[in-house]
């Protein structure tokens, strides 16, 4: 007998940035806690095929999946909330959908028929949704449609959702996340934007089953009843979603309004057991019970982005720090330090002495790197715990090469292609692609294995010989310099299984309490209920 699968589409109202991704993650978490097997899909209404070529200061972090797909940061939220690895089929863009339809047309897979935006594009969208559900063997699949109601870009996705609902009404539910403003001069919560959004959703043939009402404060009974009357839903299907202390409070908050049971009713399914959020609540409680603060300086180069929310650029890193802090019963106090200010002299590098630890996240390009190298040198010489991720490891190696191994003009070929001492160089297989200016999806992407050396910080942290971590980079430690760097005291504690690529570099504990960099991105593997081993080791060194 064929398994009946259920689908929940999450759409926005008339305002972006209200938390559709967190709402989707939280709903999936609640249903998972009721015994259902869930998965989540993000639809981005961009022509981009993936998020890899998007500017992080405009779009936020590029989150890399195990299979190497470069995706929107919401995919990170899904993985963290659900504690599962997602794949390429869970991420969709307009560009990706059109690319596949055009490929099929060129291969005569439409058998000479006219290929049209409707219904062929929505059909391809729904094929992908169903495939993602099948691959995960999910009982219930959450689909977040990016953008806001009324935008031209997401109409084809709303049409796809409408088509799916028309065929199987009991198997599809719609959740609209809408913001209820409280204008300061008016002093009253206004429901009209939500009413307008509901009607715009109706205009494309979709009726919301549940409205998640985002606001500064808890929604009162009067507003719930008003929204119910004008948006054609039951009053108890209006879920209050006030601002909370942490995004991890959201599933618990939703359950106060019985959101899980309401959605089960809409989809005509019975919960497999009572909602079990015991471990989640324990984690949330631990996040509020830090006995001591640790000060961490994040030295990065994407901090001068106007009014953009800085945390979005490095969101996985910041969350990974938090998880390991909570595990070690401390609270993180994180400051952003612009490496360009250190490089220009606007900030003295000695400002770093007030921090318990320094972390340098990933990045690309020339700007600010000399400031980062100064920060690494200061952390090394002053025995401040240092953790470098991707570019943070490459610059650790450069700093060590210049100031300890005696290679004064050591550089990275990314910045100085003609360098006499390219201690960091591009992978040979990427050079031809770079010459053709073929940048999209050409990096070492996704999960690769690494073998760890005995007696090192890395091996001690992981507690095993072999690990698998996610990558996103083109440049590596140049094999020609490994012997010289090792002779000077740098330990390459993690390498590829064939020992050709350097994955982790560190100084021994008797030289420095914690001075370690990874070529990969450990933050992509950190989860609330299972913090990453290397972040744990870093935070432990701060506590000590």
Buried (B, 14 or more C-beta within 10 A) or exposed (E): EEEEBBBBBBBBBBBEEBBBBBBBBBBBBBBBBBBBBBBBBBBBBBEBBBBBEBEBBEBBBBBBBBBBBBBBBBBBBBBBBBBBBBBBBBBBBBBBBBBBBEEBBEEEEEEEEEEEEEEBBBEBBBEBBBEBBBEBEBBBBBBBBBBBBBBEBBBBBBBBBBBBBEEEEEBBBBBBBBBBBEEEEEEEBBBEBBBBBBEBBBEBEBBBBBBBBBBEEEBEEEBBEBBBEBBEBEEBBBBBBBEEEEBBBBBBBBBEBBBBBBBBBBBEBEBEEEBEBEEBBEBBEBBEEBEEEBEBBBBBBBBEBEEBEBBBBBBBBBBBBBBBBBBBEBBBBBEBBBBBBBBEEEBEBEBBEEBBBBBBBBBBEEBBBBBBBBBBBBBBEBEBBBBBBBBBBBBBBBBBBBBBBEBEEBBBBBBBEEBEBBBBBBBEEBEEBBEEEEEEBBBBBBBBEBBBBEEBBBBBBBEEEEBEBBBBBBBBBBEEBBEBBEEBEBBBBBBBEEEEBBBBBBBBBEEBBBBBBBBBBBBBBBBBEEBBBBBBBBBBBBBE
